[in-house]
């Protein structure tokens, strides 16, 4: 079931909301059980055969976590982590080389539980309630495509009285965020995909050389498509959760406004960035073992971050590129602080943002391409003649305008924080955006991050 579908918007979500708050008046535990079952139904709607894997993973990891809370055994936690990673790698390999259907959200629910096990071993888990743990893992707004949740952020909310009471403010802000996300996905991301996909397909087939205009459309267009698709999903997830009185962590904070690549990773897919830092980069030694070791740690962390998305040379290249970008970023920062601590360059912030954005967009080409060769075909187009620019003029203009909007306008969370300021005008605009998105449901499309 997709967020951007009539079934979800007009049947599933209203029924689950009404049922949850009705049961909450009778008994809170019943409401939590109902929400867990509804989440399992949501997951099973896509492929019920994968429910067994999800449930087995939850039960096994909960039991191991309970044991680790009482017995901090390094052997048990190591075996449990290897088992989780082994299952994930196994499915990723079968998907990459045999074409089997990858269980939805397997990376998200596996990494979430790995963090839980590590924290159980560290003695940092306070809530050991099985029902809370079940709901924490299966909670439908985040289960398929994130954000990656941490038990300390979510499980305490299941005991809060605020979660079981309908609040008009939560409903209004939740609907507002959901509609913004829906608009991003249906109107912006899906429209960009129609312009981007044929160029990447041609680059893969090597039918003809890619022109400069086509290279720009593919590179910049996909960068925006992914941004609107994933941030749109995250907005919808946060919005739906707000309706239930649950606060999900913010996963995006205007990442294309970043002034360097480290700043980008503090803004893009924030939950994954924090996970990679806390559970991979720091355990490897972080920046505590000298500059060379720090550089190796960065490259290793980002390579694993790339491979988290899938086993393929393109994902590995994307991860290594970002690792290299981070190494250069840290080297430049250290150099500037040592030799030019007070240097201020006119327009320096704009220049830094432009360089960072270009680096990120180049990386997305490898992320999207079917092969390294395809990515090189796209990027080599920037050194080719302009090509049939008139045929792409409207799309190029739209891409430039969308980038201008992304780089200058407040993001959805900033708008939600000031929701009261622009009522009732904002309510009218929200309604118009909702109707406009609904009438463009020509074809329900998957979110890009569902494949991970």
PyMOL commands that set and color helices and strands:
alter all, ss='L'
color gray80, all
select helices_A, chain A and resi 6-26+28-46+48-70+74-98+106-122+130-138+140-143+151-159+161-164+168-205+212-243+255-257+261-265+270-284+291-309+313-339+348-368+372-383+389-408+412-417+419-422+425-438+448-451
alter helices_A, ss='H'
color red, helices_A
deselect
rebuild
show_as cartoon
